[in-house]
């Protein structure tokens, strides 16, 4: 009567039971009072549930193309790519975290762990980095581009899209098996919180593979941890690579440099040979993610990174009381060597009452170098060279052009297997780039022709590419040999 309540039936009708349950479980522990926020329900749908459905839709699309049923011989983890080993290690670490949390009745921690793995590790990293492994081969052996959005309607796996004479290698099969294994585990872990969607996904997956003699996800056992699959060192290396990628992306955002624009180099200061080796092992992954040509390593005291330090009074005040100003003055006097020792060892003894200063007692600031942009998360620092050469600018235009064509393929309703003919008219800068990088553009878009001319046929659109106007037309090539 006061209008200060939420109608649960309206919420369930609008968002569904699974979204509502996940929001209530994952937002905060049951014993903590929390204000109900309807925007939070939208966030659950947009971030977690939609991400999971899109990941499944991606898998089902290409599994249908290749008729993957997991009846093939199981590929041992040791024979799979490192990124497969990494995601399966993360998956088993998730299971361990989940079981520990559920045994302690901490359902919020368990749900959040599933959400983090699904969004950040599986979708945003593993699937995105492995798209090319799933793209089906056409009869002439070329690789199909991701011409269709993965934001598809959720449906069960059915044999709708088949490609004749498709060659499916062991590496591609390993990718299918790895993604399937992740998805089937997620359905089991999410089942207590989102029972209906978990059942739909589990049934869709298992009805084809029939790997489990269980008719419902709610009758299946919770997965057990495969300790042999957990590689903590690999997880740590990948986590460091992800942090470097995140820092470089922050620099690009700060300087308004698009990710599709290649850059020359990034400098990463390191403290030890071990740090260098860990990053070097992930060098290809990092460079591919940040679209930079090379990584250069420098020692922390080389002068490339300029650091300063200041006291963290929020921590120092309660800890040292009346002595806080003396401790703060000692911290302000730290030079390069003291800062380095504090970062390396996590603590440093000072002359004020033999006080031990900890890393949490200070804030270490990193200053931009002239000609470079620097970003840091207090443990890792990167410096990005933002100078653009003609070659790099050409690559940037070509990548943007490919992006526009891929969007047009999707909007025109072309299939992922369709070959196309591209016609375009653009300013001199765009034309120069496409003349230089025509083979790259054709390979990425599955084009048989790239014509520098206007066209009245096909699907056309006007685009702005890095400030340059460009008219593009695409048309499907008939009888391209791909069965549908």
C-alpha positions in Angstrom: 0.0 0.0 0.0 3.0 2.3 0.5 4.5 1.6 -2.8 7.9 0.8 -1.3 8.1 -2.9 -2.3 9.1 -4.8 -5.5 6.5 -6.9 -7.1 8.3 -10.3 -7.5 5.9 -11.6 -10.1 6.6 -8.5 -12.3 10.3 -9.0 -11.9 10.1 -12.7 -12.8 7.9 -12.0 -15.8 10.3 -9.2 -17.1 13.7 -10.8 -16.4 13.0 -14.5 -15.8 13.7 -16.7 -12.8 17.3 -17.5 -13.6 18.3 -13.9 -13.9 16.5 -13.0 -10.7 18.1 -15.9 -8.8 21.6 -15.2 -10.1 21.3 -11.5 -9.2 20.1 -12.3 -5.6 22.9 -14.9 -5.1 25.8 -13.1 -6.8 25.2 -9.5 -5.6 25.9 -10.0 -2.0 25.9 -12.8 0.7 22.4 -13.7 1.9 23.2 -12.5 5.4 24.1 -9.0 4.3 21.3 -6.4 3.7 21.4 -5.0 0.2 19.2 -2.5 -1.6 17.4 -4.1 -4.6 18.5 -2.5 -7.8 16.6 -3.5 -11.0 19.6 -2.3 -13.1 21.5 -5.1 -11.5 19.2 -7.6 -13.2 19.9 -6.0 -16.5 23.6 -6.2 -15.8 23.4 -10.0 -15.0 21.6 -10.6 -18.3 24.0 -8.4 -20.3 27.3 -9.6 -18.8 26.9 -13.1 -17.6 23.9 -14.8 -19.2 24.3 -13.2 -22.7 28.0 -13.9 -22.7 27.4 -17.5 -21.9 24.7 -17.8 -24.6 26.9 -16.1 -27.1 29.8 -18.5 -26.3 27.5 -21.5 -26.7 26.1 -20.0 -30.0 29.6 -19.6 -31.3 30.4 -23.2 -30.4 27.2 -24.6 -31.9 27.5 -22.7 -35.1 30.9 -24.2 -36.0 30.2 -27.6 -34.3 27.3 -27.9 -36.8 29.6 -26.9 -39.7 32.1 -29.6 -38.8 29.6 -32.1 -37.5 31.5 -32.3 -34.2 29.9 -34.8 -31.9 32.8 -35.7 -29.5 32.7 -39.3 -30.8 36.2 -38.8 -32.0 39.2 -40.0 -30.0 39.8 -37.8 -26.9 42.9 -35.7 -27.3 45.0 -35.8 -24.1 45.6 -32.4 -22.5 49.4 -32.8 -22.9 48.9 -32.9 -26.7 46.8 -29.7 -26.9 47.9 -26.1 -27.4 49.2 -24.2 -24.4 46.1 -22.0 -24.4 43.9 -25.1 -24.1 46.1 -26.3 -21.2 45.6 -22.9 -19.6 41.8 -22.7 -19.8 41.5 -26.3 -18.6 43.8 -25.4 -15.7 41.7 -22.4 -14.9 38.6 -24.6 -15.2 39.8 -27.0 -12.6 41.0 -24.2 -10.4 37.4 -22.9 -10.7 36.0 -26.2 -9.7 38.3 -26.3 -6.6 37.2 -22.7 -5.6 33.6 -23.5 -6.2 33.6 -26.7 -4.1 35.4 -24.9 -1.2 32.9 -22.0 -1.3 29.9 -24.3 -1.5 31.1 -26.5 1.3 31.3 -23.3 3.4 27.8 -22.2 2.3 29.4 -19.2 0.5 27.1 -19.3 -2.5 28.0 -15.7 -3.5 31.7 -16.5 -3.9 30.8 -19.6 -5.8 28.5 -17.8 -8.3 31.0 -14.9 -8.7 33.7 -17.4 -9.5 31.6 -19.0 -12.2 30.7 -15.6 -13.7 34.3 -14.4 -13.7 35.5 -17.6 -15.5 32.8 -17.4 -18.1 33.2 -13.7 -18.9 36.8 -12.9 -18.5 38.6 -16.2 -19.1 36.5 -18.3 -21.4 34.7 -15.8 -23.6 36.9 -12.6 -23.6 40.1 -14.5 -23.7 40.0 -18.2 -24.8 37.2 -18.0 -27.4 38.2 -14.6 -28.8 41.9 -15.7 -29.2 40.9 -19.1 -30.8 38.3 -18.0 -33.3 40.6 -19.0 -36.3 41.0 -22.5 -35.0 37.2 -23.0 -35.3 36.7 -21.3 -38.6 35.9 -24.1 -41.1 38.1 -24.7 -44.1 36.6 -24.4 -47.5 37.4 -26.9 -50.2 40.2 -24.8 -51.5 41.9 -24.8 -48.1 41.4 -21.1 -47.2 40.1 -20.1 -43.8 36.7 -18.6 -43.4 36.4 -15.2 -41.6 34.0 -14.6 -38.7 31.5 -13.0 -41.1 28.5 -13.7 -38.9 27.9 -12.3 -35.5 28.0 -14.7 -32.6 25.0 -12.9 -31.0 22.6 -15.6 -32.2 19.3 -16.9 -31.1 19.8 -19.7 -28.5 18.9 -23.0 -29.9 19.8 -26.7 -29.6 22.6 -28.1 -31.7 21.2 -29.4 -35.0 22.9 -30.3 -38.3 21.9 -27.2 -40.3 25.2 -26.1 -41.7 27.6 -28.5 -43.3 30.6 -28.0 -45.5 31.6 -30.8 -47.8 35.2 -32.0 -48.0 36.0 -30.2 -44.7 39.4 -31.0 -43.3 39.3 -31.2 -39.5 42.8 -31.5 -38.0 43.8 -32.6 -34.5 44.4 -29.0 -33.4 40.9 -27.9 -34.4 39.4 -31.0 -32.8 41.3 -30.1 -29.6 39.8 -26.7 -29.6 36.3 -28.2 -29.9 36.9 -30.7 -27.2 38.3 -28.0 -24.9 35.4 -25.6 -25.4 32.9 -28.4 -25.0 34.5 -29.5 -21.7 34.3 -25.9 -20.4 30.7 -25.4 -21.3 29.5 -28.7 -19.9 31.2 -28.0 -16.6 29.7 -24.5 -16.4 26.2 -25.9 -16.8 26.8 -28.1 -13.8 28.2 -25.4 -11.6 25.5 -22.8 -12.5 22.7 -25.4 -12.1 21.9 -24.6 -8.4 21.5 -20.9 -9.2 20.1 -20.8 -12.7 18.4 -24.2 -13.1 16.4 -23.6 -16.2 19.1 -22.2 -18.5 21.6 -24.8 -17.1 19.1 -27.6 -18.1 18.7 -26.2 -21.6 22.4 -25.9 -22.2 23.2 -29.3 -20.7 20.5 -31.0 -22.7 21.6 -29.3 -25.9 25.2 -30.3 -25.5 24.7 -33.8 -24.1 21.9 -34.8 -26.5 24.5 -34.7 -29.4 27.6 -36.1 -27.7 25.8 -38.5 -25.3 29.0 -38.6 -23.2 27.0 -38.6 -20.0 24.4 -41.1 -19.1 22.3 -38.6 -17.3 19.0 -37.1 -18.5 19.2 -33.9 -16.5 21.9 -31.6 -15.3 20.2 -31.7 -11.9 20.9 -35.5 -11.7 24.6 -35.1 -12.7 27.4 -35.1 -10.2 29.3 -31.9 -9.5 32.6 -32.1 -11.4 35.7 -33.3 -9.5 39.0 -31.4 -9.6 41.6 -32.9 -12.0 44.7 -31.8 -10.0 47.0 -33.0 -12.9 45.4 -30.4 -15.2 46.2 -27.5 -12.9 49.3 -25.6 -13.9 49.7 -22.7 -11.5 52.8 -21.4 -13.2 51.0 -21.3 -16.6 48.1 -19.5 -15.0 50.5 -16.9 -13.4 52.2 -16.3 -16.8 48.9 -15.8 -18.6 47.6 -13.6 -15.8 50.7 -11.4 -16.2 50.2 -11.3 -20.0 46.6 -10.2 -19.5 47.7 -7.4 -17.1 50.2 -6.1 -19.7 47.5 -6.2 -22.4 45.1 -4.3 -20.0 47.7 -1.6 -19.4 48.4 -1.1 -23.1 44.7 -0.9 -23.9 44.4 1.7 -21.2 47.2 3.7 -22.9 45.4 3.4 -26.2 42.2 4.6 -24.6 44.0 7.5 -23.0 45.7 8.6 -26.3 42.6 7.7 -28.5 44.7 5.2 -30.6 42.4 2.4 -31.8 43.3 -1.2 -31.2 43.2 -1.9 -34.9 46.0 0.6 -35.4 49.4 -1.3 -35.3 52.2 0.3 -33.3 56.0 -0.1 -33.3 57.0 -1.3 -29.8 56.2 -1.5 -26.2 58.8 -1.3 -23.4 58.4 -3.5 -20.3 60.7 -2.8 -17.3 61.6 -6.0 -15.6 63.2 -6.7 -12.2 64.8 -10.1 -12.9 65.6 -12.7 -15.5 62.7 -14.7 -14.2 60.3 -11.9 -15.0 61.8 -11.5 -18.5 61.4 -15.3 -19.2 57.8 -15.3 -18.0 56.8 -12.4 -20.2 58.9 -13.7 -23.2 57.0 -17.0 -23.1 53.8 -15.0 -23.6 55.3 -12.6 -26.1 53.3 -13.8 -29.1 50.1 -13.7 -27.2 50.8 -10.2 -25.9 51.8 -8.7 -29.2 48.8 -10.2 -31.0 46.4 -8.8 -28.4 47.8 -5.3 -28.3 48.7 -5.1 -32.0 52.3 -4.0 -31.5 55.3 -5.2 -33.5 57.7 -6.0 -30.6 58.4 -6.0 -26.9 61.6 -4.4 -25.5 62.8 -5.2 -22.0 64.7 -2.8 -19.8 65.9 -3.0 -16.3 63.9 -1.1 -13.7 66.7 1.5 -13.0 67.6 2.2 -16.6 66.1 5.6 -16.7 63.3 4.6 -19.0 60.7 4.6 -16.2 60.7 7.6 -13.9 59.3 6.9 -10.4 58.4 8.9 -7.4 57.0 7.8 -4.0 54.7 9.3 -1.5 53.3 8.1 1.9 49.9 6.4 2.0 48.5 8.2 5.1 45.3 6.0 5.1 47.5 3.1 6.1 50.3 5.0 8.0 48.0 7.0 10.2 46.4 4.2 12.2 49.6 2.2 12.2 52.1 4.8 13.5 50.0 7.4 15.3 52.2 10.3 16.5 55.2 9.0 14.7 53.5 9.2 11.3 55.1 12.5 10.2 58.6 11.2 10.9 57.9 8.0 8.9 56.3 10.0 6.1 59.4 12.3 5.9 61.7 9.3 5.6 59.5 7.8 2.8 59.6 11.1 0.9 63.4 10.9 0.9 63.5 7.5 -0.9 65.5 7.5 -4.1 65.7 5.0 -7.0 67.5 2.3 -5.0 65.0 2.5 -2.0 62.0 2.3 -4.3 63.5 -0.6 -6.2 64.2 -2.5 -3.0 60.7 -1.8 -1.7 59.2 -3.1 -4.9 61.4 -6.1 -5.0 61.2 -7.3 -1.4 58.0 -5.7 -0.3 59.5 -4.0 2.7 62.3 -1.7 3.7 63.8 -0.8 7.1 64.2 2.9 7.9 66.0 4.8 10.6 62.9 6.1 12.4 62.6 3.7 15.4 63.8 0.9 13.3 60.5 1.0 11.5 59.8 -1.5 8.7 58.0 0.2 5.8 55.8 -2.1 3.8 54.7 -1.8 0.2 51.1 -1.0 1.3 52.5 2.0 3.3 53.4 3.9 0.1 52.1 4.9 -3.3 54.6 4.5 -6.1 53.9 6.9 -9.0 55.1 6.5 -12.6 55.7 9.5 -14.8 55.4 9.6 -18.6 58.6 9.6 -20.6 58.9 12.2 -23.4 57.6 10.6 -26.6 56.1 7.7 -24.8 52.9 7.0 -22.7 53.4 5.1 -19.5 50.8 3.1 -17.5 51.2 1.1 -14.4 49.2 -1.0 -11.9 51.9 -0.6 -9.2 53.4 -4.0 -9.9 53.7 -3.9 -13.7 54.7 -0.9 -15.9 54.5 -0.5 -19.7 55.7 2.3 -21.9 54.1 2.5 -25.4 55.8 4.1 -28.5 52.9 5.9 -30.2 54.9 7.2 -33.2 53.2 6.2 -36.5 55.1 5.4 -39.7 53.5 5.3 -43.2 53.6 1.5 -43.1 51.8 1.4 -39.7 49.2 3.9 -40.9 48.5 1.7 -44.0 48.0 -1.3 -41.8 45.6 0.7 -39.6 43.5 1.7 -42.6 43.5 -1.9 -43.9 42.3 -3.3 -40.6 39.6 -0.7 -40.3 38.5 -1.5 -43.9 38.3 -5.2 -43.0 36.2 -4.4 -40.0 33.7 -2.5 -42.1 33.4 -5.3 -44.6 32.9 -7.9 -41.9 30.1 -5.7 -40.5 28.6 -5.5 -43.9 28.7 -9.3 -44.4 26.8 -9.7 -41.1 24.2 -7.0 -42.0 23.7 -8.4 -45.5 23.0 -11.9 -44.0 25.9 -13.6 -45.7 26.9 -17.0 -44.4 30.4 -17.5 -42.9 31.3 -19.7 -45.8 30.3 -17.2 -48.6 33.0 -15.8 -50.9 32.4 -12.2 -51.9 33.4 -9.5 -54.4 34.4 -6.1 -53.0 34.2 -2.8 -54.8 35.2 0.5 -53.2 35.8 4.2 -53.8 37.8 6.2 -51.2 40.1 9.0 -50.6 43.8 8.7 -51.6 44.9 7.6 -48.1 42.5 4.7 -48.1 43.3 3.7 -51.7 47.0 3.7 -51.0 46.6 1.4 -48.0 44.4 -1.1 -49.9 46.7 -1.2 -52.9 49.5 -2.0 -50.5 47.7 -4.6 -48.4 45.1 -6.0 -50.9 46.0 -9.7 -50.3 45.6 -9.3 -46.5 42.2 -7.7 -47.0 41.0 -10.4 -49.4 42.2 -13.2 -47.1 40.5 -11.8 -44.0 37.2 -11.1 -45.8 37.1 -14.2 -48.0 37.0 -11.9 -51.1 37.9 -13.2 -54.6 38.2 -9.6 -55.9 39.0 -6.2 -54.5 38.1 -3.6 -57.1 38.9 0.1 -56.9 35.7 1.1 -58.6 32.1 2.0 -57.8 29.5 -0.7 -58.0 25.7 -0.6 -58.3 25.2 -4.2 -57.4 25.3 -6.0 -54.1 25.1 -4.5 -50.6 26.5 -1.0 -50.3 27.3 1.4 -47.5 29.1 4.7 -46.9 31.8 4.6 -44.2 34.2 6.9 -42.3 37.5 5.2 -42.0 39.9 7.1 -39.8 38.4 10.4 -41.0 38.4 9.4 -44.7 35.2 8.8 -46.6 34.9 5.4 -48.3 32.0 3.8 -50.2 32.1 0.0 -50.1 29.9 -2.5 -52.0 30.0 -6.3 -51.5 28.2 -9.0 -53.4 28.1 -12.8 -52.9 29.9 -14.8 -55.5 27.6 -17.5 -56.9 28.7 -21.1 -57.0 31.6 -20.6 -54.7 31.7 -24.3 -53.9 30.5 -24.2 -50.2 27.6 -26.5 -49.5 24.9 -25.2 -47.2 
